[in-house]
Amino acid sequence: MTAAAGWAKAGRKIRKGAWNMASVDIGMSVRESKLTCPQCNHQSVEVMPTNACVFFHECAACGALLKPKEGDCCVFCSYGSVPCPPIQQQGRSCCGH
């Protein structure tokens, strides 16, 4: 069984294009996410904390301050290629959003 099939079988949501199959391990969260700045489209690969939400991220290219979109718990859930580890593991954020 592929990792994606295992995640789907476990009832976890998979966002199209969000998973690097080499990085997915069933039962463990993906720690890296590619953030895309909504202002300039600059992309940077960032390591996500496993036990906290990241509310702000400054774009290295244009200096824009990224903030979570309404309804998202962190910048990774709003602008990342992979949702944050608490969402991956529990389906909900660690900060209650």
N, C-alpha and C positions, 0 to 999 in steps of 0.2 A: 504494500500500500504506500502511495506517495505521501509526503508530508501534507500536501494540500488536501488530499482525500481524508487524511486523519483529522485535520482541523475541521473540515466540513462535516465529517461523521460525528465529531464531538459537539456540533451545533454552533461552532464559532463562525462569525462573519468574516468573509475574506473579501477585501476591497480589490477590485480588478487592478492589476499592475502593482499592487502594494507589497507583494511578497517576493523576496529573493529566495528561491527554493533551496539554494545551498545553505542559507542561514537559518531556515526554519527547522526547529526540532520540537516535536510534539511534547507538550508539557513545559516547555521553556519559552520565554518571550524573546523576540528579536530585539536587540539592543541598539541597533543603528537605524537611523531614518534619514532620508534625504529631504531637507527642508528647502522649499522653493519660495523665494520672496515674491509676494504678490505685486510689489512695486516695479521691480527690475528683472524678475525671473532668474536671478542668481540662485544657484543651487549649492548647498553645502551638506556634507554628510556629518551628522552629529550623533554622539552617543547619548542615549536617553537614560535618565535615572530610573531605577526600578521601583522606588518607593515615594516618588514626589512628582508633582505636576510642575511643568516649566511654563510660567505665565508669560514671559517676555523673552524675545531673542532679537538681538540687533544684527541686521544684515551686514555682512562684511563688505559688500560691494557698494551699496547706496546709503547705508546707515539707517534705513527704515526700522522702526521698532515694531516687530511682529507681536500681536496679541491674539489670544484665542478668539475665534468667531463665536457668536452667540450660540449657546448649546454645546460647545466643545469645552473640554476641561483644560486643554493646553495647546501650545503652538504645534506640537507634533500631530495632534488629532486634526488640527485645522490646515496645516501646510506641509505635513510630512508624508512621505511615501508609505510609512507604517505607523499605525496608531501607537500610543504610549503603552508601556508594559502593563500597567494596571488594567487598561481596557482590553489588551490582548488576553490577559490571564483571567480576569474576573468579569469582563463585560461592563465594568463600571470604573469610574475614576477613583483614585485614592483620596481625592480632596472633596468629594461630595457633589461635584458639578455634573 
